[in-house]
Each structure stands twice: as C-alpha cells, then as structure tokens.
C-alpha cells in the first residue's frame, strides 16, 4: 500500500534542525539590560509529508504559505511546521509530547492520510486524533485546535472511504474543535497540482492548500488576537 512518503526515512535536513532551534532556544532581547522579548503566539502544524512539503522547498510548503498570509494580515502569530514525512496518527501521538514542550496557542492536526492509504481502521485513526487533542488540552487548556479532514480514493472501496471521510468531522464534533473539511480540496486528484507521484502537491498545489487552511484559520486567529487586545471586563 502506498504511503504519503518514501519508506526510507531521510536524514534530518535543515528544516528539522531549524524546528529544533525554534522550539527550544529561548527568546531574548539584543539590547543589554532590556526585558526579554515577548514570544509570539505559535500556530503548530502537526502533520505528515504533505505538511513537511516533501518534494518542494520548505518555503513553498503550505505552512509557509499560511505564515505569509498571517504576516500580511498583521496578526501576532508565528507558524511552526511540525510535519514529518511518512507519519501516521499513531506517530503524531507518540511525538506530540515533544512538540508540546513549548507553548502552543493553535494546533492544526493534519494527520490521517497515511492511515487511510495503509488501510488502517478508521476507529484507530479516530482514537489517535482524540488522544492528540486531549494531550494538547491537558497542557494548554486555552489552545485552539483544528482538525484537517482527509479522504481516500475510490480504489479503497466505498465502505472504507465513507467511514474514513466521516472520521474527521466526528472527532471535531465530539471534541468541540474546529474542522478544515478537506485539506486537499481542489488539489487531490488534480495532476496539474501534484508531483509525478500524484500524491504530493506542487508549489502551486501547496499555495491552494494554504488558501483552504486560511479560510478556516483566519477568523480563529483574528478572534484570538482581539481577545488579547481587549482588556478583561471591558466591552469589545
């Protein structure tokens, strides 16, 4: 069964080490004696090779596209790309504790595609997604969470594809989190927007995914920024 990434695990590249530095180096002021700089709010994308941007430059992957939109909108958030090629929901659950060692204000869970392509039971995917959300909430109760929906090709069979598609809105509803209905809306199955493997998007495909994510993420970030800007007890 074909995975969203090659079976051989690549050696950690520049993007991985930048993520390590970003997560674990403290913020500081360059001016001697000045108070520490306030850390920006973090939007963490926990995903697989689609999030990591396999086959394209890291600055072309959809999380980077979203960061540019955040910057253009003047919103005080920074994107952390925590995508790992070949990851499943089980893999995401195993490493989410490491990701959560630094504050998370918004968590976008974009996992499940590899579960489906491997024919894993949707019940297992549902359980793992729920556990990831529970872990994030236990450490950061005020964090917002979005789940990105995925779908399987018809070749997986009508019963499986139907149950798999329903998994993501069910988790979002049960856990009271936001939902991006389909991460690959307008991109999945379009040969012009995917690389030769017809699984991983081209730079233009990633730009389209960024638009899809932004449609759901933007109002959430705007509301969060407004809540911070409005003093407690005052009218908006």
N, C-alpha and C positions, 0 to 999 in steps of 0.2 A: 504494500500500500504506500502510495507516495506521500512524503511528508512535505511540510512547507519549507523545508531546508534540507541540504545535503546531510546524509547520515554522519559523515565525518565531522567532528567538532573542530572548527577553525581555532587557531591560536588567538588569544585575546589581542585585538587591534587597538588603534589609537582611541576609538570611541569608548571602548571598555575602560581604559585607564583614565580617560577624562571623566567618565562617570564615577569611578572610584574617588578621584580627587575632588570632584564636585560634592559628593556625598559626605566625605569625611574631613576635608580641610575646613577649619572654622573661618568665618568671615572676619575681616579685620579692616581697620582704617589705616591708610598710608600716612596719615598725619600723626606725628608723635604726640602722645598725651590726649588725643581725641577719643571720644567714646566709641565703642565698637559700632560698626555699621549695622543697620537693621537688615537681617536676612530677608530676601524676597520670599513671597509665598511660592510654594512649589506645586507644580502640576506634574505628577508622575504617571508615565505611560508604561504599564506593566504588560508586556506583550511578547510575541514571537518574532520570526524573521520579517513579517510584514511591518512591525513596529521598528525593528532594528534597521530595516532598509537594506536587506540583502540584495546585492547586485547594483546598488546605486550609492552615490556619495551620501554620507551621513547628513549633510546639509540639504539633501534632496528628499530625505525620508519625511513622511507626513508629520511626525512630531516637530521637526524643524519648520515645516510649513506653518504649523499651528503657532509656534513661537513667534514667527514673523507677524502673524495676524494679531497676536497679543501685544506685541511691541507697537504695531501701527495703531492699535486701539488705545494705547496709553494705559494699559492695565498692569498692576504691580505683581505680575506672576512670571516665574521662570519655569521652563519645561525641562524635565529630566527624562531622557529616553532610557528606560529600563527594559528594552527589548532584547531577547536572546534567541538566536536562530534555533529552530527545532523544538522550542519549548511547548509544553502542554499545560493544561490547567494544574496537573499534579506538580509539574516542575515549578510553575509560578507559586504554588502554595508552599513548596519547600524553600524557596528563596525570598519570599515576601518578608520574613522576619528581618533579613539583612537589609532589604530596601527600607523598611520602616525604622531603621536605627536613626534616621534623620527625619525631621518633621515632614509630614505630607498634608497638604491642605486640600488637594484634589487628587483622587486616584482614578485613573482610567484603566479599567481591566479589559484588555484586548487579547484575550486568550480563548482557545477552544477550537481553532481551525485544525490544528494537528490532531486533536482528539477525534474530530469527525473523520479526517482522512485516514486515520488508523482504525476506524470502526469501533471506537470505544463507546461504551454505553452512555447515552445522554444523562442517565441518573448519576454516573460518576462525575461527569462534567459539571452537573448542577451542584453536587456536593462540594466539589473543589472550589467553584466560584463562590459559593456561600461561605465557605471557610475563609477564603481570602478576604472577603468583605468583613467578616466577624473579627479577624485579626486586626484589620485597619481600624475598625471602630473601637476595639478594646484599647488601643493605644492613643488614637486621635478621635475622640467622640464627635468633634465638630467638623471633621473632614467630610467633604462631599465625595461621593463615589458615582462613577458612571460605568456601566457595563456595555461593551460594544458587541452587538449581535453578529453572528456568523451563520452562513448557510452552506449546505453541501450540494454538489452537483447531482443531477438526476440519476447518474450511474450508481449512486449509493443506495438506490431503492426508495420508493415513495414513502413507506412507513418510517424508515430511518430518517430521511430528510425532513419529514414533517415533525417528528419528535425532536430532532436536533434543533430545528429552527425555533420551536416553541420554548426551548430550554432557557434562552437568554431573557425574553420578556417575563417568563415565570420567575426567574431569580430576581429580576429588577422589581417586580411587583411584591414578592414575598419579603424582600429585604428593604423595600422602600428607598430604592436608589434610582438614579437617572438611567435612561436607556438610549443608546445610539442604535436605532433599529437594525441597520446592516452596515458594517464597517466598509464593505466593498461595493456599496451602492453605485451603479453606473460604471464600475471598474471590473468587477468579477465577470469573467467570461468574454470580455472585450479584448480581442487580440491586439488592437492598436494601443491599448493602455497597459499591456503586460509584456514582460520579457519573453524570451523564447520558450521558457518552461511553462508559460501560460498560467503561472501561479503568482509570481512576484511582480508587482507593478513597476512600470517605467517611472521616470521622474514626473511625467505628466499624470500618470495614474496616482502617484503619491499626492500630487497637488489636488486632484479631485477628492481623494480621501480626506485631505486636510480640510477641504470645504465641507464635507459631510460631518466631520467631527466638530468643526467650528460652529455649525448651525445649532448643535445641542450644547456645546461647551460655553459659547459666548454669553448667553443670558445667565448662566450659572456663575461665571466669573464676574460679570457686572453686578449681580446681586451681592456676591461676597464682598466685592470692593466697596459697594455702597454701604453695607452693614458695618464695615470697619470705619468708614469715613463719618458715619452718623454717630454722634456721642450717645451713650446709653441714657435712655429716658427722654431723649429729645425726639421731636417729630421729624420724619424724613423730608 
